[in-house]
Structures are given as structure tokens and as C-alpha cells.
Amino acid sequence: QVQLVESGGDSVQTGGSLTLTCRVSGFSPHTYAVAWFRQAPGKEREGVSCIGREDGRQFYTDSVRGRFAISRDNAKNTVYLRMNNLKPEDTALYLCAAEASIHYCTDYSLSARGIREYDYWGQGTQVTVSS
């Protein structure tokens, strides 16, 4: 049974840092593409970052590129999202998702259409950034 459990969300001030953790079970992280999405109240779910199944290459949405870093530790069955220089607009519920059929991450992997490709989702962890 595939499960994803997020943790690491917290309340921080502008400019702060957090590391989110997505612990996976039922599969090895390198056999699926794993992505982070976020959803703020009243807004659509937004793709943040993706790490590919085949090559482990990372992909980021423009608003977080240079500030966020996705990585995975196959031995620990964990995918991380390191978030630096956090801004109030980063406030959201952050969810990780996994999909075996996505071999390489592209901008489609994080798009409103691509989000429908993901079969497995966690429950999310809340990140709040105050100014």
C-alpha cells in the first residue's frame, strides 16, 4: 500500500527557512516521480517542485526557483523540500504526491493539467510565513 506522510511545517517569519519531509512507504522514492504542491485558502493547488524518477533531476516553479531545493534519500524512503528565504506568499498547505508513470519532470508535471497525473497524495503539512 502506497502512503505518503508529510511533516516539518511550521510558522516562521519572513526570511526564515524550513525543511519539509515526505516519508513514503509501499514504494522506493526512485521508482516514482515525487512532487511538492501547495494550496493556499481560496486558491488552486499549485505545483512547487518535482524530482524525476529516471534521472533525479529537479524542477521548480518560477516563484520558488533559487529559494527551494528538492532532494531524496532512497535509503530513508524520504523526499525533502528545503525552503529558504520564505515569503508571506509561500503560506499554504504543502502536499507531496507520487506517480510511477512520470519518468522525467517537466513544467507539465507541475501544471494544472499535470496535477491530475498523480495517483498518490499525502495529507499535507501547514507552512505559515508572517511578515
C-alpha positions as CSV (number, residue, x, y, z in Angstrom):
1,Q,0.0,0.0,0.0
2,V,1.4,3.3,-1.1
3,Q,1.4,6.0,1.6
4,L,3.0,9.5,1.8
5,V,3.2,11.4,5.1
6,E,4.4,15.0,5.2
7,S,5.9,16.8,8.2
8,G,8.0,19.8,9.0
9,G,5.5,22.6,8.5
10,D,5.7,25.4,11.0
11,S,5.1,29.1,11.5
12,V,8.1,31.3,10.6
13,Q,8.9,34.9,9.9
14,T,9.8,36.3,6.5
15,G,13.3,35.3,5.5
16,G,13.2,32.1,7.6
17,S,13.8,28.6,6.5
18,L,12.1,25.2,6.8
19,T,12.7,21.7,5.6
20,L,9.6,19.6,4.8
21,T,9.8,15.9,4.8
22,C,7.7,13.4,2.7
23,R,8.1,9.9,4.1
24,V,7.0,7.3,1.6
25,S,6.0,3.7,2.1
26,G,5.0,1.0,-0.2
27,F,7.5,2.0,-2.9
28,S,11.0,3.3,-3.2
29,P,11.3,7.0,-4.0
30,H,13.5,6.5,-7.0
31,T,10.8,4.4,-8.7
32,Y,8.3,7.2,-8.8
33,A,8.4,10.9,-9.6
34,V,7.7,12.8,-6.4
35,A,6.4,16.4,-6.4
36,W,5.5,19.0,-3.9
37,F,2.3,21.0,-4.3
38,R,0.8,23.8,-2.2
39,Q,-2.6,25.2,-1.7
40,A,-3.5,28.4,0.0
41,P,-7.0,29.2,1.2
42,G,-9.3,30.1,-1.7
43,K,-6.6,29.3,-4.3
44,E,-6.0,26.5,-6.7
45,R,-3.4,23.8,-5.9
46,E,-0.1,24.9,-7.3
47,G,2.9,22.8,-8.3
48,V,6.1,23.8,-6.5
49,S,8.8,21.2,-7.3
50,C,9.3,17.8,-8.8
51,I,12.1,15.2,-8.7
52,G,12.2,12.8,-11.6
53,R,12.0,9.1,-11.4
54,E,14.7,8.3,-14.0
55,D,17.4,10.9,-13.5
56,G,16.5,12.6,-10.2
57,R,16.6,15.9,-12.0
58,Q,14.8,18.6,-10.1
59,F,12.2,21.0,-11.5
60,Y,10.8,24.1,-9.9
61,T,8.1,26.6,-10.5
62,D,9.4,30.1,-11.2
63,S,8.3,31.6,-7.9
64,V,10.5,29.3,-5.8
65,R,13.4,28.7,-8.1
66,G,16.7,29.6,-6.3
67,R,15.0,29.5,-2.8
68,F,13.7,25.9,-2.6
69,A,15.5,22.7,-3.1
70,I,14.0,19.2,-3.5
71,S,16.0,16.1,-2.8
72,R,15.5,12.5,-1.9
73,D,17.2,9.9,0.3
74,N,16.4,6.5,-1.1
75,A,17.8,4.7,1.9
76,K,15.4,6.5,4.2
77,N,12.4,6.4,1.7
78,T,12.2,10.2,2.1
79,V,11.9,13.2,-0.1
80,Y,12.7,16.6,1.2
81,L,11.9,20.2,0.4
82,R,14.3,22.7,1.7
83,M,12.8,26.2,1.7
84,N,14.9,29.3,2.2
85,N,14.1,33.0,2.3
86,L,10.5,32.3,2.9
87,K,7.9,35.0,2.0
88,P,4.3,35.5,3.2
89,E,3.1,34.4,-0.2
90,D,4.6,30.9,0.5
91,T,2.0,30.4,3.2
92,A,0.0,27.3,2.2
93,L,-0.7,23.7,3.0
94,Y,2.1,21.7,1.3
95,L,1.4,18.3,0.0
96,C,3.6,15.7,-1.6
97,A,2.4,13.5,-4.4
98,A,3.9,10.5,-6.3
99,E,3.3,9.0,-9.7
100,A,5.1,6.0,-11.3
101,S,4.3,6.9,-14.9
102,I,6.2,10.2,-14.8
103,H,9.8,9.4,-15.7
104,Y,11.1,12.9,-16.2
105,C,9.8,16.1,-14.5
106,T,8.9,19.0,-16.8
107,D,6.8,22.1,-16.4
108,Y,3.8,19.9,-17.3
109,S,4.5,17.8,-14.2
110,L,3.6,20.9,-12.0
111,S,0.8,22.3,-14.2
112,A,-2.9,22.4,-13.5
113,R,-3.3,19.6,-16.0
114,G,-0.3,17.6,-14.9
115,I,-1.5,17.5,-11.3
116,R,-4.2,15.0,-12.4
117,E,-1.5,12.5,-13.3
118,Y,-0.6,11.9,-9.7
119,D,-2.2,8.9,-8.1
120,Y,-0.9,9.1,-4.6
121,W,-1.1,12.1,-2.2
122,G,-0.3,12.8,1.4
123,Q,-2.4,14.8,3.8
124,G,-0.2,17.9,3.9
125,T,1.7,20.0,6.3
126,Q,1.0,23.7,7.0
127,V,3.5,26.4,6.4
128,T,2.8,29.9,7.6
129,V,5.1,32.8,6.9
130,S,4.4,36.1,8.8
131,S,5.7,39.5,7.8
